[in-house]
Amino acid sequence: MTSRTVTLSPVTDDEYHEIAELQVLETARQLELAGEVPAVESRSEARLRLAELLADELRGAGHDFFVTRAPNLAARVGWVWIAPAPSFLGPNQEHTRWLSQITVEEPHRGRGLGRATFVALERHLAQVGVKQLWLRVFDWNTVARSLYDSVGFELVRKFPNDSHLRKQIAT
């Protein structure tokens, strides 16, 4: 049984570039499953949408990238991408962040590591003064939706194929 504790560590340059490429594949899959982009166009659309990520322009612009590790596993178990609050959330959002991605890698899923990642992430966010965490989740992603509900996210906006959720961070 895998430990249900994870640690967050800032990504190294090599990890960043590997995760950026994995993020292209994940974004392409999400766009395709949501019906936003046909399968034949999903990878090129994902690369276009993630151009700043791929060019490594985000780490210096307030985005934080972490890898997650479980104490009893040598390999990385996932990663997290936290962005500044997007402009559509309005002004005065200096204590708000956007969860751009949380991933538990396939071999480690179903062991409570997603929930453990949120515990570690919330601890980190509270330490740096974040009070709200927002995210977007597609309707088809019922596993993620269930996880977000179980860790205390609330529905704020419902769209035809997705939703915006928010969680208050205990400080």
TAPE-V300844 format. One record per backbone hydrogen bond with DSSP energy under -0.5 kcal/mol. NH is the residue of the N-H (numbers start at 1). CO is the residue of the C=O. Records with the same first field share a line. If there is no record, write none. Layout:
BEGIN
NH=CO, CO
END
This chain:
BEGIN
7=69
9=67
11=65
16=12
17=13
18=14
19=15
20=16
21=17
22=18
23=19
24=20
25=21
26=22
27=23
28=24
29=25
30=26
31=27
32=28
33=29
34=30
35=32
36=31
37=31
41=38
42=38, 39
43=39
45=41
46=42
47=43
48=44
49=45
50=46
51=48
54=50
55=51
56=53
57=52
58=52
61=58
62=59
63=58
64=82
66=80
67=9
68=78
69=7
70=75
71=5
73=70
77=68
78=68
79=103
80=66
81=101
82=64
83=98
85=96
89=86
90=87
96=93
97=132
98=83
99=134
100=81, 98
101=81
103=79
105=77, 103
108=105
109=106
111=108
116=112
117=113
118=114
119=115
120=116
121=117
122=118
123=119
124=120
125=121
126=122
127=123
128=124
129=126
130=125
131=95
132=95
133=167
134=97
135=165
136=99
137=163
139=161
141=138
142=140
145=141
146=142
147=143
148=144
149=145
150=146
151=147
152=149
153=148
154=166
156=164
157=164
159=162
163=137
164=157
165=135
166=154
167=133
169=131
170=168
END
